[in-house]
C-alpha cells in the first residue's frame, strides 16, 4: 500500500480524473493541469435504464468534453452500468426489501469509483486517479490518511469511509482544501462554462425524480397499518401505508397524516417499522425513545487505520448531514461493533453507515445493523407494543 508514485515530481505522474461534467470534477482536473501533472479525463456511464438517465448522461458528457477541450486534455469514457447494477443497485434494492435504508453513495465510491474506475484507469496507464470529492488525503512513504474536506458544509469524507485503503493510496482529491465558492470562482476565472452549473442532488441514479415512484418500478411494497407509538393515543391505528420500504426511521415528510382526531397539529415522525406485521409506527414526539437511541450495533468494521485496540474513544456520525458525536466503540459478538454515544444521535437507521473520526482524521466505518444495543436487534419501542426496528 506504499504510495510511492506520490513521491515523484508531478510532471512524471499520470493522473486520470473522473470527470462528471460538473464544476467540482472540472476544477479538480484544472488544478492538476496547473500543478503540472500528466492529466487525462474519464467520463463514467453508470446508469442508462431509462430515458431520463440517458439524456442526463449525454448532457453531462458534453459538458465534460467541453471542459477537457478547454484544458487540452484527452477524455476517455467507460460504461460501468453493468457493474453498477450488480454491485450497487442490486444491494440497494435488497436492502430496501429487507426494511433497511441503504446508502448507495457509499457503495458507489467503494465499488465503482475506487474499484471499477481505478482498475480501468490502471489499464490506461494511470499512476493515480483523482475525483472532485471534498476530502483530503495525506500520502507518506508508509500510508495514506483520509481527512475531512476543508469546507465543513461540503465535506464528503463520510462517503469515502468504506473505500479500501489500497485504493485511497492511489488517489488525489485536488479540491479537498477548497471551499465551494472558491471552486466556482476559479472555474469562472478560467473561463469554464460549467462554473454556474447546479450541483446534482438526490440519490445518485434517481436524481431529483420522485423517489417512491422510482422505487415502485422495482419493488412492490406491502400495505399495512399506520399506528401511533406513545402518548395518549398509543397503539391507535390512524391509516394505511403503501409499503414499509418507502419509509425510513425519523422521516417527517410525505407521511400524509394531517388531521388525526385527538392529535395535535405537530408533525409526525416514523418511529419504527415492524416487518412481521407490516406496521408503520409513527409519533409526534420528536424526543421519542426510538428516535434518540444512545447506541447501535454494526456489521464488520472497515478501518482506514491499523485496527485499533478496543474499546476506542472517538467521535462518530450516523448520517452524512449529522455532526460527529463523542462515543465509545467496543467489539460485538458477531464480529461487528457496539457503539455507545455520550449524546444520542437522531434517528439511527439500519443500512446507513456509522463513520468514526478523530478530529478531522477519518478512522473507518461500519454498516449499521440495528439501533440500540440489545443482542437480538430487538425493540426500539419502549412501551407494551414490541416493535422491531430492523
C-alpha positions as CSV (number, residue, x, y, z in Angstrom):
1,X,0.0,0.0,0.0
2,X,3.1,2.2,-0.2
3,X,2.0,5.2,-2.4
4,X,5.5,5.5,-3.9
5,X,4.2,7.3,-7.0
6,X,3.3,10.3,-4.9
7,X,7.0,10.9,-4.1
8,X,7.8,11.6,-7.8
9,X,7.6,15.0,-9.4
10,X,4.2,16.0,-10.7
11,X,5.4,16.0,-14.3
12,X,6.2,12.3,-14.0
13,X,2.8,11.3,-12.6
14,X,0.0,10.3,-15.0
15,X,-3.4,11.0,-13.4
16,X,-6.8,10.1,-14.8
17,X,-9.6,12.3,-13.4
18,X,-13.2,11.1,-13.1
19,X,-15.0,13.9,-14.9
20,X,-18.7,14.1,-14.5
21,X,-19.4,17.3,-16.3
22,X,-19.9,19.2,-13.0
23,X,-17.9,22.0,-11.6
24,X,-16.1,20.0,-8.9
25,X,-14.5,17.4,-11.1
26,X,-13.8,20.0,-13.7
27,X,-11.8,22.2,-11.2
28,X,-10.1,19.0,-9.9
29,X,-8.8,18.4,-13.4
30,X,-7.9,22.1,-13.8
31,X,-5.9,22.2,-10.6
32,X,-3.9,19.1,-11.6
33,X,-3.1,20.6,-15.0
34,X,-2.0,23.8,-13.3
35,X,0.2,21.7,-10.9
36,X,2.0,20.1,-13.8
37,X,0.6,16.6,-13.7
38,X,0.1,14.5,-16.9
39,X,-3.7,14.7,-16.8
40,X,-6.4,12.8,-18.7
41,X,-10.1,12.6,-18.0
42,X,-12.5,9.7,-17.9
43,X,-16.3,10.0,-18.1
44,X,-18.2,7.2,-16.4
45,X,-21.6,6.0,-17.7
46,X,-23.2,4.3,-14.6
47,X,-26.9,4.4,-15.3
48,X,-28.9,4.0,-18.5
49,X,-32.0,2.1,-17.7
50,X,-34.4,4.9,-18.6
51,X,-34.8,7.9,-20.9
52,X,-34.2,10.5,-18.1
53,X,-30.9,8.8,-17.1
54,X,-29.7,8.5,-20.7
55,X,-30.5,12.2,-21.5
56,X,-28.8,13.5,-18.4
57,X,-25.7,11.3,-19.1
58,X,-25.5,12.7,-22.6
59,X,-25.7,16.3,-21.4
60,X,-23.1,15.7,-18.7
61,X,-20.7,14.0,-21.2
62,X,-21.0,17.1,-23.5
63,X,-20.1,19.3,-20.5
64,X,-17.1,17.1,-19.6
65,X,-15.9,17.1,-23.2
66,X,-16.1,20.9,-23.4
67,X,-14.0,21.2,-20.2
68,X,-11.5,18.6,-21.5
69,X,-11.1,20.6,-24.7
70,X,-10.6,23.8,-22.8
71,X,-7.9,22.2,-20.7
72,X,-6.4,20.5,-23.7
73,X,-6.5,17.0,-22.1
74,X,-7.8,13.7,-23.6
75,X,-11.2,12.5,-22.4
76,X,-11.9,8.8,-22.2
77,X,-15.3,7.2,-21.5
78,X,-16.3,3.9,-20.0
79,X,-19.6,2.2,-19.3
80,X,-19.8,0.8,-15.8
81,X,-23.6,0.4,-15.8
82,X,-23.3,-3.4,-15.6
83,X,-21.0,-3.2,-12.6
84,X,-23.2,-0.6,-11.0
85,X,-26.3,-2.6,-11.4
86,X,-24.8,-5.8,-10.0
87,X,-22.7,-4.3,-7.2
88,X,-24.6,-1.2,-6.1
89,X,-28.2,-1.2,-7.3
90,X,-28.9,-4.8,-6.5
91,X,-27.7,-4.3,-2.9
92,X,-29.8,-1.1,-2.8
93,X,-33.0,-3.0,-3.8
94,X,-32.2,-5.9,-1.5
95,X,-31.6,-3.6,1.5
96,X,-34.9,-1.8,0.9
97,X,-36.8,-5.1,0.6
98,X,-35.3,-6.1,4.0
99,X,-36.5,-2.9,5.6
100,X,-33.1,-1.1,5.7
101,X,-32.2,2.3,4.4
102,X,-29.0,1.8,2.3
103,X,-26.5,4.5,1.3
104,X,-25.8,4.0,-2.4
105,X,-23.3,6.8,-2.5
106,X,-21.0,5.0,-0.1
107,X,-21.4,1.8,-2.2
108,X,-20.8,3.7,-5.4
109,X,-17.5,5.0,-4.1
110,X,-16.3,1.7,-2.9
111,X,-17.5,-0.5,-5.8
112,X,-17.3,1.8,-8.8
113,X,-15.2,5.0,-8.4
114,X,-12.5,3.3,-6.4
115,X,-12.6,-0.1,-7.9
116,X,-14.0,-0.4,-11.4
117,X,-12.8,3.1,-12.4
118,X,-9.4,2.6,-10.7
119,X,-8.9,-0.7,-12.5
120,X,-9.9,0.8,-15.8
121,X,-7.5,3.8,-15.2
122,X,-4.7,1.4,-14.4
123,X,-5.3,-0.3,-17.8
124,X,-5.0,3.1,-19.4
125,X,-1.6,3.5,-17.7
126,X,-2.5,5.8,-14.8
127,X,-0.3,6.1,-11.8
128,X,-3.2,7.6,-9.8
129,X,-6.8,8.6,-10.1
130,X,-8.5,11.8,-9.0
131,X,-12.0,12.9,-8.2
132,X,-13.8,16.1,-7.2
133,X,-14.6,14.9,-3.7
134,X,-14.4,17.4,-0.8
135,X,-11.9,15.4,1.3
136,X,-8.2,15.5,1.9
137,X,-5.5,12.8,1.7
138,X,-2.1,12.7,3.2
139,X,0.3,10.4,1.4
140,X,3.6,9.5,3.0
141,X,6.1,6.7,2.5
142,X,4.2,4.3,4.8
143,X,0.5,5.0,4.5
144,X,-2.4,7.2,3.3
145,X,-4.7,9.1,5.7
146,X,-8.2,10.3,4.9
147,X,-9.2,13.7,6.4
148,X,-12.3,15.8,6.2
149,X,-12.6,18.4,3.4
150,X,-11.7,21.9,4.4
151,X,-15.2,23.2,3.7
152,X,-17.3,21.9,6.6
153,X,-20.5,22.4,4.6
154,X,-19.3,20.2,1.7
155,X,-17.1,17.6,3.5
156,X,-17.6,14.2,1.8
157,X,-15.3,12.0,3.9
158,X,-18.4,10.2,5.2
159,X,-19.0,8.8,1.7
160,X,-15.4,7.7,1.3
161,X,-15.0,5.9,4.7
162,X,-15.7,2.4,3.2
163,X,-13.2,2.7,0.4
164,X,-10.2,0.3,0.7
165,X,-7.0,1.8,2.0
166,X,-5.1,0.5,-1.1
167,X,-7.5,2.4,-3.4
168,X,-7.1,5.6,-1.4
169,X,-3.3,5.3,-1.7
170,X,-3.7,5.7,-5.4
171,X,-6.0,8.7,-5.3
172,X,-5.9,12.5,-5.3
173,X,-8.6,14.9,-4.2
174,X,-7.5,18.2,-5.7
175,X,-10.3,20.4,-4.3
176,X,-10.3,19.0,-0.8
177,X,-8.6,22.1,0.5
178,X,-11.0,24.5,-1.1
179,X,-14.4,26.0,-0.3
180,X,-17.2,25.5,-2.8
181,X,-17.5,29.2,-3.5
182,X,-13.8,29.3,-4.4
183,X,-14.2,26.3,-6.7
184,X,-16.9,28.1,-8.6
185,X,-14.8,31.3,-8.6
186,X,-11.8,29.5,-10.1
187,X,-13.9,27.9,-12.8
188,X,-15.3,31.3,-13.7
189,X,-11.9,32.9,-13.7
190,X,-10.5,30.2,-16.1
191,X,-13.5,30.6,-18.4
192,X,-15.0,27.1,-17.8
193,X,-18.6,27.3,-19.0
194,X,-19.8,24.9,-16.2
195,X,-18.9,27.4,-13.4
196,X,-22.5,28.0,-12.6
197,X,-23.9,24.5,-13.3
198,X,-26.1,23.4,-10.4
199,X,-24.9,20.7,-8.1
200,X,-26.5,17.3,-8.7
201,X,-28.9,16.3,-5.9
202,X,-30.8,13.3,-4.7
203,X,-29.8,9.6,-4.9
204,X,-27.1,9.2,-7.5
205,X,-29.1,7.2,-10.0
206,X,-32.5,8.8,-9.3
207,X,-31.6,12.5,-9.1
208,X,-34.5,14.8,-8.4
209,X,-37.2,12.5,-9.5
210,X,-39.9,11.2,-7.2
211,X,-38.2,8.6,-5.0
212,X,-41.2,6.5,-4.2
213,X,-42.3,6.4,-7.8
214,X,-38.9,5.3,-8.9
215,X,-38.7,2.5,-6.2
216,X,-42.2,1.2,-7.3
217,X,-40.7,0.3,-10.7
218,X,-38.5,-2.3,-9.0
219,X,-40.1,-3.3,-5.7
220,X,-43.7,-3.9,-4.7
221,X,-44.5,-2.7,-1.2
222,X,-47.0,-4.5,1.1
223,X,-49.7,-2.3,2.5
224,X,-50.2,-2.3,6.3
225,X,-51.5,-0.2,9.2
226,X,-50.1,3.1,10.4
227,X,-50.2,3.1,14.3
228,X,-49.3,5.7,16.9
229,X,-46.5,5.0,19.3
230,X,-46.6,6.7,22.7
231,X,-48.7,9.4,24.2
232,X,-52.5,9.3,24.9
233,X,-53.3,7.7,21.5
234,X,-50.7,5.0,21.9
235,X,-51.5,2.0,19.7
236,X,-54.3,3.6,17.7
237,X,-54.4,2.8,14.0
238,X,-54.7,6.0,12.1
239,X,-54.3,5.0,8.5
240,X,-52.7,2.6,6.0
241,X,-49.3,2.8,4.3
242,X,-48.4,1.5,0.8
243,X,-45.3,-0.4,2.0
244,X,-42.6,-0.1,4.7
245,X,-39.9,0.0,2.0
246,X,-40.9,3.6,1.2
247,X,-40.2,4.9,4.7
248,X,-37.1,5.5,6.9
249,X,-36.6,6.0,10.6
250,X,-37.0,9.6,11.5
251,X,-38.8,10.5,8.3
252,X,-41.1,13.5,8.6
253,X,-42.2,14.5,5.1
254,X,-44.5,12.6,2.9
255,X,-46.4,10.7,5.6
256,X,-49.8,12.2,4.8
257,X,-51.1,12.1,8.3
258,X,-52.6,15.6,8.8
259,X,-55.8,16.0,10.8
260,X,-55.8,12.9,13.1
261,X,-58.7,13.1,15.5
262,X,-57.5,13.8,19.1
263,X,-53.9,14.6,17.9
264,X,-52.2,17.9,17.9
265,X,-51.0,19.7,14.7
266,X,-47.4,18.8,15.5
267,X,-45.5,17.0,12.7
268,X,-45.4,13.2,12.6
269,X,-42.2,11.1,12.5
270,X,-41.5,7.5,11.6
271,X,-40.5,5.8,14.8
272,X,-40.2,2.2,13.7
273,X,-41.0,-0.4,11.1
274,X,-42.4,-3.8,12.1
275,X,-41.7,-6.2,9.2
276,X,-43.5,-9.1,10.9
277,X,-46.9,-7.3,10.9
278,X,-46.1,-4.7,8.2
279,X,-46.9,-2.0,10.8
280,X,-45.5,1.6,10.4
281,X,-45.2,3.1,13.9
282,X,-45.3,6.9,14.0
283,X,-45.1,9.6,16.7
284,X,-45.5,13.3,17.2
285,X,-42.9,13.2,20.0
286,X,-39.6,14.4,18.5
287,X,-37.8,13.1,21.6
288,X,-39.4,9.6,21.3
289,X,-37.0,6.9,22.6
290,X,-36.9,5.2,19.2
291,X,-35.5,8.5,17.7
292,X,-32.8,9.1,20.3
293,X,-31.2,5.7,20.9
294,X,-27.8,6.1,22.6
295,X,-26.3,3.1,21.0
296,X,-26.1,0.9,17.8
297,X,-24.7,-2.3,16.6
298,X,-22.8,-2.8,13.3
299,X,-21.5,-5.3,10.9
300,X,-17.8,-6.0,10.4
301,X,-15.9,-2.7,10.5
302,X,-13.7,-1.3,7.8
303,X,-10.7,0.5,9.3
304,X,-8.6,3.1,7.4
305,X,-6.0,2.9,10.2
306,X,-4.4,-0.2,11.7
307,X,-7.2,-1.9,13.5
308,X,-7.4,-0.1,16.9
309,X,-7.4,-1.7,20.3
310,X,-11.0,-1.7,21.6
311,X,-12.6,-0.1,23.4
312,X,-11.9,3.0,21.4
313,X,-13.0,6.5,22.4
314,X,-13.6,8.8,19.4
315,X,-16.4,10.6,17.6
316,X,-18.8,9.2,15.0
317,X,-21.7,10.3,12.8
318,X,-24.6,8.1,11.6
319,X,-25.7,10.1,8.6
320,X,-24.0,12.4,6.2
321,X,-25.6,15.7,7.4
322,X,-25.4,14.9,11.1
323,X,-22.5,16.1,13.2
324,X,-20.0,13.7,14.7
325,X,-20.7,12.9,18.4
326,X,-18.4,11.5,21.1
327,X,-18.7,7.8,21.5
328,X,-17.1,4.6,22.8
329,X,-16.6,1.7,20.4
330,X,-16.4,-1.9,21.7
331,X,-16.4,-5.3,20.0
332,X,-19.6,-7.2,19.4
333,X,-20.0,-11.0,19.4
334,X,-21.0,-11.1,15.7
335,X,-17.6,-9.6,14.7
336,X,-19.1,-6.1,14.4
337,X,-19.1,-3.2,16.9
338,X,-21.2,-1.9,19.7
339,X,-21.2,1.9,19.7
340,X,-22.4,4.0,22.6
341,X,-22.8,7.7,22.3
342,X,-22.4,10.3,25.0
343,X,-25.2,12.3,23.4
344,X,-27.7,10.3,21.3
345,X,-27.7,10.9,17.6
346,X,-31.1,11.4,15.9
347,X,-32.9,8.6,14.0
348,X,-30.4,5.8,13.7
349,X,-31.4,3.9,10.6
350,X,-30.2,0.3,9.9
351,X,-28.5,0.2,6.5
352,X,-26.8,3.6,6.9
353,X,-23.1,3.8,7.9
354,X,-21.5,4.9,11.2
355,X,-18.3,6.7,10.4
356,X,-15.6,7.2,13.0
357,X,-13.3,10.3,13.4
358,X,-10.5,11.6,15.5
359,X,-10.8,15.3,14.8
360,X,-10.6,15.7,11.0
361,X,-9.0,12.2,10.6
362,X,-11.4,9.6,9.3
363,X,-10.7,6.3,11.1
364,X,-13.1,3.9,9.4
365,X,-16.7,2.9,9.1
366,X,-19.2,0.1,9.5
367,X,-22.8,-0.6,8.3
368,X,-25.4,-0.1,11.0
369,X,-27.3,-3.3,11.7
370,X,-29.6,-2.1,14.5
371,X,-30.3,0.9,16.7
372,X,-29.9,0.1,20.4
373,X,-27.5,-2.4,22.0
374,X,-29.8,-5.4,22.5
375,X,-28.3,-8.6,21.3
376,X,-31.2,-9.6,19.1
377,X,-31.6,-6.2,17.4
378,X,-34.9,-6.1,19.2
379,X,-37.3,-3.5,20.1
380,X,-36.7,0.2,19.8
381,X,-40.1,0.9,21.3
382,X,-40.3,1.4,25.0
383,X,-43.9,0.5,25.7
384,X,-46.2,-2.5,25.6
385,X,-46.1,-2.8,21.8
386,X,-42.9,-4.7,20.9
387,X,-41.8,-3.4,17.6
388,X,-38.8,-4.4,15.6
389,X,-36.7,-1.7,14.0
390,X,-34.5,-4.0,11.9
